[in-house]
């Protein structure tokens, strides 16, 4: 498409600023979660240029473009992730982030049906603090004003990342054979069960909720 090279060039010019912003946001989230002992990792990444262009040019089922102004509207150009040990840590960590950063949107993503297993994550959208914006980001009037964050357990992450690389999503028409779908369903259910059992045992042993969440229940 005619606008694909333009979008790619424009996005590539801001990529260095996005990387700088990721480093600043990583430091800020580490400060916010200081004292939480059940945090495995905190990481941020700028969206890869090719992935950005693919998303920017994506269409709705009607054939219309999903984004009128993708350079400003796509919120995961800068995205962060917090991985915690146990399910009981999700709420206190999420509440601390909400308290410190003030989200404008919070969504829990999980399978719809009771018999379904698959992707789970806490998704949060925050406004980018002005004092953390690098000069290149501030001087670009087309940059988004928000960033995305996910909070997951280790088992949620262990399922979500390989699933993403495989390009597999339940209900989406991809070239996955029946036995492969059954194997992936078994894997998703196993991760779901292991996540809950680990959290239950941790609760019984008194190692949760995370010590950083004073006053949490």
C-alpha positions in Angstrom: 0.0 0.0 0.0 1.1 3.6 -0.7 1.1 4.5 3.0 3.1 1.5 4.2 6.6 2.9 3.4 5.5 6.2 5.0 4.3 4.6 8.2 7.4 2.5 8.4 9.8 5.5 7.9 7.9 7.6 10.4 7.8 4.9 13.0 11.5 4.1 12.6 12.4 7.7 13.3 10.7 7.5 16.7 12.1 4.0 17.6 15.2 5.3 19.5 12.9 7.6 21.6 10.6 4.6 22.3 13.6 2.6 23.5 14.6 5.4 25.8 11.1 5.8 27.1 11.0 2.0 27.8 14.1 2.3 30.0 12.6 5.2 31.9 9.3 3.3 32.5 11.2 0.2 33.6 12.9 2.3 36.3 9.6 3.9 37.3 7.7 0.5 37.6 10.6 -1.0 39.6 10.3 1.9 42.0 6.6 1.4 42.3 6.9 -2.3 43.1 9.9 -2.0 45.4 9.4 -4.4 48.3 7.4 -7.0 46.3 9.4 -10.2 46.7 7.3 -12.3 44.3 8.0 -10.3 41.2 10.0 -12.4 38.8 10.7 -9.7 36.2 9.8 -6.2 35.0 10.4 -5.5 31.3 9.4 -3.0 28.6 9.8 -3.1 24.9 9.0 -0.8 21.9 6.9 -2.4 19.3 9.0 -3.7 16.4 8.6 -1.6 13.2 7.3 -4.5 11.1 4.7 -5.4 13.8 3.6 -1.8 14.1 3.0 -1.5 10.3 1.1 -4.8 10.3 -1.2 -3.6 13.1 -1.5 -0.1 11.6 -2.8 -1.4 8.3 -5.1 -4.1 9.9 -8.7 -4.0 8.9 -12.1 -4.8 10.6 -14.3 -7.6 9.2 -16.1 -4.9 7.2 -12.8 -4.1 5.4 -12.4 -0.7 7.1 -9.1 0.3 8.7 -9.0 -0.3 12.4 -7.0 2.9 12.9 -7.5 6.4 11.5 -4.3 7.7 13.1 -2.2 4.7 14.0 0.9 6.6 14.9 -1.1 8.1 17.8 -3.8 5.5 18.4 -1.8 2.3 18.8 -1.2 2.1 22.5 1.3 -0.8 22.7 4.0 1.1 20.8 5.5 1.1 24.3 4.5 -1.9 26.4 5.5 -3.3 29.7 5.1 -6.6 31.5 5.3 -7.7 35.1 5.6 -11.4 35.8 4.7 -12.5 39.4 5.1 -15.9 41.1 1.5 -16.7 42.3 -2.1 -15.8 41.3 -2.6 -14.2 44.7 0.1 -11.7 43.8 -1.8 -10.4 40.7 -4.3 -8.2 42.7 -1.8 -6.5 45.1 0.7 -5.9 42.3 -2.1 -4.5 40.0 -3.5 -2.4 42.8 0.0 -0.9 43.5 0.5 -0.1 39.8 -3.0 1.5 39.6 -2.2 3.5 42.8 1.2 4.7 41.6 0.5 5.3 37.9 -3.3 5.9 37.7 -4.7 3.8 34.9 -7.3 5.0 32.4 -8.3 1.4 31.5 -8.0 -2.0 33.2 -9.2 -5.2 31.6 -8.9 -8.8 32.6 -8.5 -11.1 29.6 -9.4 -14.7 30.0 -11.2 -17.5 28.1 -15.0 -16.9 27.9 -16.4 -20.4 28.3 -16.2 -22.4 31.5 -14.7 -25.4 29.6 -12.1 -23.2 27.8 -8.4 -22.7 28.7 -6.0 -20.3 27.2 -4.7 -16.8 27.3 -5.0 -14.9 30.7 -3.6 -11.6 31.7 -4.3 -8.4 33.5 -4.1 -5.5 30.9 -3.7 -2.0 32.0 -3.4 1.3 30.1 -1.6 4.2 31.7 -0.9 7.8 30.7 2.8 8.3 30.0 4.2 10.7 32.7 5.5 13.9 31.1 8.7 13.9 33.1 9.6 10.5 31.8 9.2 11.3 28.1 12.4 11.7 26.2 13.0 14.8 24.1 12.3 13.0 20.9 8.9 11.8 22.2 7.9 15.2 23.5 8.8 17.0 20.3 6.8 14.5 18.1 3.2 15.6 18.1 2.0 12.3 16.7 3.2 10.1 19.6 0.6 8.3 21.8 0.0 9.6 25.2 -0.5 6.2 26.8 1.3 2.9 27.2 0.2 -0.7 27.8 1.1 -3.0 30.7 0.4 -6.7 31.3 0.6 -8.4 34.7 0.8 -12.2 34.5 1.9 -15.2 36.6 4.8 -17.4 35.5 2.4 -20.0 34.3 0.3 -17.5 32.4 3.4 -16.2 30.7 4.7 -19.7 30.0 1.6 -20.4 28.0 1.0 -17.0 26.4 4.5 -16.5 24.9 4.8 -19.9 23.0 1.2 -19.6 21.9 2.0 -16.1 20.4 5.0 -17.5 18.5 3.0 -20.4 17.2 0.4 -18.0 15.9 -2.3 -20.0 17.5 -5.5 -18.6 19.0 -8.6 -20.8 19.8 -11.3 -20.1 17.3 -9.0 -18.5 14.7 -8.7 -20.2 11.3 -5.1 -21.3 11.2 -3.5 -24.4 9.8 -3.5 -26.5 13.0 -4.5 -30.1 12.8 -7.0 -31.7 15.2 -4.4 -33.5 17.2 -2.3 -30.4 17.4 -5.4 -28.5 18.7 -6.0 -31.2 21.3 -2.3 -31.1 22.4 -2.5 -27.3 22.7 -5.7 -27.5 24.7 -4.2 -30.0 27.0 -1.2 -27.7 27.5 -3.4 -24.7 28.2 -5.4 -26.7 30.7 -2.2 -28.1 32.4 -0.8 -24.6 32.7 -4.1 -23.3 34.2 -4.2 -26.2 36.7 -0.5 -25.9 37.7 -0.9 -22.2 38.2 -3.8 -22.8 40.7 -2.2 -25.7 42.5 1.1 -23.7 43.0 -0.9 -20.8 44.4 -2.9 -23.0 46.7 0.2 -24.7 48.1 1.9 -21.3 48.5 -1.2 -20.1 50.4 -1.3 -23.1 52.6 2.4 -22.6 53.4 1.8 -19.0 54.2 4.1 -17.5 51.6 1.5 -15.2 50.0 0.3 -12.5 49.7 3.5 -10.7 48.6 5.2 -8.9 51.4 5.3 -5.7 49.4 1.6 -5.4 49.5 1.0 -4.1 53.0 -2.6 -4.2 54.0 -3.6 -6.5 51.2 -5.8 -9.5 52.0 
